[in-house]
């Protein structure tokens, strides 16, 4: 009888085996949930950063475009057709880069 008791102490029962693997499964699920939550937080943070910065930068851009537009007032400024073409072509070129970058970003 003592031999059977010692043997049972040394060999884990099937229930012990199941409990151990259930515990490991729970730890794996907890780790998976933490990874998912970390990814969700990062996505939310990136979105918040975009909203915050895009609002400021767009307002600054619109203000500067308005200031640039003021240069077309011939009561205060003098320019020729070549000046106008250079200015508008540079502006279009840069805006096309912005549109291209956003289109590429949406395709990722």
C-alpha positions as CSV (number, residue, x, y, z in Angstrom):
1,X,0.0,0.0,0.0
2,X,2.8,2.4,0.7
3,X,4.2,1.7,-2.7
4,X,1.0,2.7,-4.4
5,X,0.9,6.0,-2.5
6,X,4.4,6.8,-3.3
7,X,3.9,6.0,-6.9
8,X,0.8,8.2,-7.1
9,X,2.7,11.1,-5.6
10,X,5.5,10.7,-8.2
11,X,3.2,10.3,-11.3
12,X,0.8,13.2,-12.0
13,X,-2.7,12.2,-12.5
14,X,-4.6,12.9,-15.7
15,X,-6.5,15.7,-13.9
16,X,-3.2,17.3,-12.9
17,X,-2.0,17.1,-16.5
18,X,-5.2,18.7,-17.7
19,X,-5.1,21.4,-15.0
20,X,-1.5,22.3,-16.0
21,X,-2.3,22.7,-19.7
22,X,-5.5,24.6,-18.9
23,X,-3.4,27.0,-16.9
24,X,-0.9,27.4,-19.7
25,X,-3.8,28.0,-22.2
26,X,-5.1,30.7,-19.9
27,X,-1.7,32.3,-19.8
28,X,-1.4,32.2,-23.5
29,X,-4.9,33.7,-23.9
30,X,-4.0,36.4,-21.4
31,X,-0.8,37.2,-23.4
32,X,-2.8,37.2,-26.7
33,X,-5.3,39.6,-25.1
34,X,-2.5,41.9,-23.9
35,X,-0.9,42.0,-27.4
36,X,-4.3,42.8,-29.0
37,X,-5.0,45.5,-26.5
38,X,-1.5,47.0,-27.0
39,X,-2.1,47.0,-30.8
40,X,-5.5,48.7,-30.3
41,X,-4.0,51.3,-28.1
42,X,-1.3,52.0,-30.7
43,X,-3.9,52.4,-33.4
44,X,-5.9,54.8,-31.3
45,X,-2.8,56.8,-30.4
46,X,-1.8,57.1,-34.1
47,X,-5.3,58.2,-35.0
48,X,-5.3,60.8,-32.3
49,X,-1.9,62.1,-33.3
50,X,-3.1,62.4,-36.9
51,X,-6.2,64.3,-36.0
52,X,-4.4,66.6,-33.6
53,X,-1.5,67.4,-36.0
54,X,-3.5,67.5,-39.2
55,X,-5.9,70.1,-37.8
56,X,-3.0,72.4,-36.8
57,X,-1.1,71.8,-40.1
58,X,-4.1,72.3,-42.3
59,X,-5.0,75.5,-40.5
60,X,-1.4,76.7,-41.0
61,X,-1.5,75.7,-44.7
62,X,-4.7,77.5,-45.3
63,X,-3.5,80.6,-43.6
64,X,-0.3,80.5,-45.7
65,X,-2.2,79.9,-49.0
66,X,-4.3,82.9,-48.1
67,X,-1.2,85.0,-47.6
68,X,0.2,83.7,-50.9
69,X,-3.0,84.6,-52.6
70,X,-2.7,88.2,-51.2
71,X,0.4,88.6,-53.4
72,X,-1.9,88.6,-56.4
73,X,-3.2,92.0,-55.4
74,X,-1.7,94.3,-58.0
75,X,-2.5,97.4,-55.9
76,X,0.4,96.3,-53.6
77,X,2.5,93.9,-55.7
78,X,3.9,93.7,-59.2
79,X,4.5,90.4,-61.0
80,X,4.5,89.1,-64.5
81,X,3.2,86.0,-66.2
82,X,6.5,84.1,-65.6
83,X,6.3,84.8,-61.9
84,X,2.7,83.6,-61.8
85,X,3.6,80.4,-63.7
86,X,6.5,79.6,-61.4
87,X,4.4,80.2,-58.3
88,X,1.4,78.2,-59.4
89,X,3.5,75.4,-60.9
90,X,5.5,74.9,-57.6
91,X,2.2,75.0,-55.7
92,X,0.6,72.4,-58.0
93,X,3.7,70.2,-57.9
94,X,3.7,70.1,-54.1
95,X,0.0,69.6,-53.8
96,X,0.3,66.7,-56.3
97,X,3.0,65.1,-54.0
98,X,0.6,65.4,-51.0
99,X,-2.3,63.8,-53.0
100,X,0.0,61.0,-54.2
101,X,1.3,60.3,-50.7
102,X,-2.3,60.1,-49.3
103,X,-3.4,57.8,-52.1
104,X,-0.4,55.6,-51.5
105,X,-1.1,55.6,-47.7
106,X,-4.7,54.5,-48.3
107,X,-3.5,51.6,-50.4
108,X,-1.3,50.1,-47.7
